[in-house]
Amino acid sequence: MIVEPAHRPLGAPAAGPRTEWQEAAVVTDPAARDERPHVVARPAEPPDADETDTVRLVAPGRDDLVRSNRAHWARRQRLERQLHDGASLRISALALRIGVMRHRFAQASPDLDESIDDLQEQLHAVLQELRDVAGRIYPTLLDEAGLGPALREAADRSEAVVRVIAPDSRFDPAAEGAAYFAVADLLGGLGAAFRDVTVTVTAEDGTLVVAVGGVPVDAAGRMLDEVAGLDGTIDVTGGTGVGIITARIPCA
């Protein structure tokens, strides 16, 4: 049985006919009137058609940002593998098949032999461009062999004289990717005047540590851009000239 209290509390519904959208009603059991009344929920009244809700988007916290960046590196690694194991291999196979065709039809048409040579050269050029793009996404050598070999290859491309000291052990792929690009970009910008650059890779309590010595310390900002997304830090030793830049990147 539905009854109204003798003294209606502030905000309680007034007596009278019930409606479909009435918020709640007070119900008591006739057999136990001394018990505390309980509330039966009813559908809330729908908002007016003109009313709109405003939702504020909040910037992700540090943990969410780190997870997002690790996922970003994982996507880059998958994309590199797709290019390397898919499109690159198919182009290589196509170039080989064209070479077989050249030997079959060369005597029948000398002009065709020259055209096939030109087509093969273009395919090899496309293949090299595709490999370069894949390398800028996530280097194949880094994915297959690890940070040490990948950094040695980057050191060989640099005009500076660079020595890389790195263990054979592997690290978190996201940390390896961030460390590689941070160091490779730095080495790529060094000229021949830098004759004693050292890159040392170590591990400290679940953290990848990369120290680059004999380089301009003003390059630390660019390295920080690469590692900050993974909650990494940069330490600079050596004042305002040439010194040591140390990157520390937590591994998952």
N, C-alpha and C positions, 0 to 999 in steps of 0.2 A: 504494500500500500504506500502511495506517495503522499507525504504530508509536508506542510510548511512549518518551520520553526516559529515559535511564538514571537521571538525577537529576531528579526532578520539581520545577520551580520552585514557590515558594509561591503558592498559589491555583490551580495547574494542576489539571485534572481527573485523578482517580485512574484506575488501570487497571481494566478490567472491561468489562462489556457497555455499548455505547453506547445512549443514549436519544434520542428524537425532539427533546427540548428541551435536549440538551447544547449549551453555548455555543459551543465551538470545538474543533477537533482539529488536531494538528500533522501535516503531510504532507510527505514528502520524495520526491524522484524517485530510484529505484534507480540510474538511469544517471548521476546527478550528486549523490552523497551528500555531497560536500564543499560543495555550495551551501547557503546559509542557508535553513532551513525557512521555509515560509510558512503563513499561517493561513487556513483556510477558515471563513467565518462561517456560523453556524447560527442558527435562530430562538432568541431569548432566552426563558427560562422565563417564562410569563405570571404576573402578580402574583396574589397571593391575592385571593379574592373580597371579603374584608373590608377590603382596602387601598383608600384613596381618595387622589387627587392634590389638592393645594391650590395654587391659582393666585392670586397677588397682583396686583391691578390697580394699575398705576403711573400717577400723574397725568401728563397730557401735558406735553411740553416746551413752551418758548416758541414755537418755530416751528409745532408742531402746533396750539397754541392759536390762533395768528394765522390759520392756514389754516382752522380750524374757524369762527372768527368771520367771515372773509370769505365762507365758504360760507353762513353764517347770513344775511348781508346780501343775498347773491344770491337766497336763497329768499324773503326779504321782498320783493325787487324783483319777482320772478316772480309772487308772490301778488298784489301790487298791480296788476300788469298784467292778471292774470286777472280781478280784480274790476272794473277799469276797462273793459277791452275786452270782457268777457263779460257779467256780470250787469248792470252799469250800462247798457250799450248796449241790452240786451234790455228793461229796464224803460222806458227812454226811448222805444223803438219801440212798446212796448205802450201807453204813455200817448198817443202820437200816434194810434194806431189807435182807441183809445177816443174821442178827440176827433172823428175822422171819423165814427164811429158816432153820436155825439151829433147832428151836423148832419143825419144821415139820418133819425133817428127822433124828433127833438125835437118836430115838429108833431103826430106821431101820439100822443105821450104826454108832456105837460108834466112830470109827476112823474118820468119817466125822465130828462129833461134834468137835473133837480136831482140825481138819484142819480149820474149820470155825472160831474157836476162834483165831487161828494164823492169819488168813486172816483179821479178824476184828482189831487185834492189829496193823497190818501193815498199814491198812487204817487210823487208828487213828494217827499213827506216821506221815504218809504222810500229813494228814490234819493239824497237828501241825506245820510241816515244812512249809507248804503253808501259814499258818497264820503268821508265823515268817517272811517270805519273804514279805508278804503284809504289815506287821508292819514296816519293814525297808523302804518300799517305801513311805507309808503315813499311820500312825497308825489309825486303825479303830476307836478307842476311841476318837482320835483327830478329826476325821471327824464327828462323831456322837454327841459327847458331848462337845467338845471344848478344849481349851488350858489348863484350870485349871485342869480338871480331868485327862488329858493325862500326865501333869507334875507330878501330885500326884502319878500316877502309876509308872512313871520313878523314882520318889523319893523312892518309896517302894522297887524298885529293887536295889537301890544303897546301898553300905555298909555304907555310911555316914548317919548321922542323919540329915534329911532334912525336913524343914517346908515350905509348899507352901501356899502363900497368893495370891489368884486370884479371879477376879469377875466372875459372871456367864455369862456375855455378850460375844458375839462372835466377832471375828476380821476377817480381810481379810484372806481367806484360805492360800494364799501364805505366808503372814506374820506369820500366826500361824505355818505353816510347818517349816519355817526357824527358828523361835524362839524355837520351840520344839526340833529340832535336835541339835541346838546350846547348849541348856541347858542339854538335855538328854545325849549327848556325854560327857559333862563336869561332870555331876553327876556320870555317869558310870565309870569314871576314878578315883573317889575319894575312898580312903580307910576308914577303920573304925576309923582312928585317927581324922577325921573331925566330930565333935560332935555338931556343931552349924551352920549349913548351912541354909540360908534363900533365898527363891525364891519369889520375889514380882512382880506381873504382874499388870500394870496400863495402862491407855490410856491418851495421852496428845495431844490434837489438831490433831486428825486423825493419830496419831503415836502410835504404840504398843511399850511399854516400859517394859523391863524385867530386873530386877536387881537381881544379884546373889551375896549374901554376905557370907563371911567366907570361901572363896575358894582361891586357888593359883592364883594370878593375871597373871602369865605367861600363863594361859589357854586362855587369851583374844584373842590371835592370831587365835586359832581354832574357837572361836565363830565368829570372824570377817569373816572367810572364808564362814560361813553359811549365814550371813546377808548382806554381801557386794553386792551380786548380785541384791538385791532389794533396793539398795541405802541406806542400813542401816549403822549405825555407832556404835562404841564401845567406852565407856569411862571407864577408870580404876582409881580407888581410893584406895590408901593404899600402895603406894611405890612398893617395889620389893618382898614383902612376901605375906601374906594373906590379902585380901581386898575385894573390891566390884567391880564386872564387870557389867556394865549397857549396854544393847543393845537397840537401838532405830531403829525401822523398820517402814517406812511410809506405810500406808495402802492405797489400791486403792480406 
